[in-house]
């Protein structure tokens, strides 16, 4: 599998308010910042690296599933996986935890008590 990515040298990422947006289908209080690449979900090609941050107390209410690979690293804060639709329950994970999910894997819902920042890499396998 070959993935073409742009060359980016070390540069400072603005963690302030600039460039953050709520992804489609996510609740208010969860924001993403794309830091590399582009993922074409309709054309089922490409890749992206993004930061995803949860404000304190924010949660999702249903599992996610998608048709691309996803790697997730918890950079800072706390993340709970498997809460119910009211944000209760689930398994809490500490900072510096990682997940790698193949296409079609159900995951979530998610919540963060104190807020968190995730680094996510999403990609489709190259068509041969």
N, C-alpha and C positions, 0 to 999 in steps of 0.2 A: 504494500500500500504506500503510495507516494502522495505526500501532501505538500503543495507549494505554498510557502509562507513568505511574507515580506521580511526583509532584513530590518531589524530595529535594534539600535544600540541602547545602552542604559540611558534612561531619561526619567525625569521626575513625573510621577502621576499626581495630578491635582485631586486630592481627596476631599476638597471643599464641595461647593454646590454645583460647580460648572461641569456640564456634560453628563449628569446623572438623569435617568428617566425611568419611570415605572414601566416594566415590560408588559406587553399585552396579556391580559388574563390574570395578572398578579394584583394582589390587594395594595391599597395605598400604604406606604411605609416600607415597601420593598422596591429598591432601585438598582438599575444596572448601569455600568459604564463599560462600553466596548473599548478594549485597549489594543486589539489587533484583529485583523481579518474580517471576514464577512460570511455569514451562514445563509444560504439560500434554501429555506425549508420547502418551498414549492418545487424548485428544481433539484432538490435533494443533493446538493453539492456545497463544498466550501468548508470553512472552519471559522471559529471565532474564539477569542480569549476575552473573558469579561470578568469584571468584579461585580459581585452581587452583594448588596448590603441590606440588612434587616434593621429597622428601628426597634428599640426595646418594646417587647410585648406583642410584636406583630406575628401573625401566624397565617398559614394557608389552611384550607379546609378539605381538600381532596388530594389524592395521589396524582403525580405527574407521570406521563409516559410520552416518549418521543422516539423518532426513527433515526437518531444519530447517536454516536458515542458521546459520553460525557465523563469528564474527570473533574472532581471537586476537591478543593483543599480549603479547610477552615483556617483562615489567616489570623483572625482575632475574634474574641467574643465566645458566645455559647450557641449551640444549635441542638434542638431536640427534633427527633425524627419519629413519626408515627402517632402524632397527637390526633385527637378526634376533631370533629367539626366545630367544637367550642374551644379548641386550644388546650384541652386537658390531656394529660397522660403523655405517652411516648417515651423514647429512650434518649437521654441527654448525652451529648458528646462534647469533649473539651477541645480547646484550641489545638491546632496541629494534628487534626485527623483528616483522613483522605478517603475518597470513594471513586471507583471507576465502574461505570455502568454501560453495558452494551445497549444497542438499539432494542426497544421493546420492553425494557425493565421498568416495572412500576416502582416508584419511590415517593416518599413523603407520606402525608403532609409534613410541613416543617413549621417550627416556631423558634423564637429566640427571646429569652427572658430579658437579657441585658443588651441586646443588639449584637450583630456580628457582621463580619466581612468574609465572603467566600471568593476564591479565585476559581473560575470554571473554564474549562477548555471543551469546546463542542466541535465535532467533526463528522463528516460523512466519509465512508471508505471511497477511495477513488474507483471509478468505473474502469474496467479493463477492456 
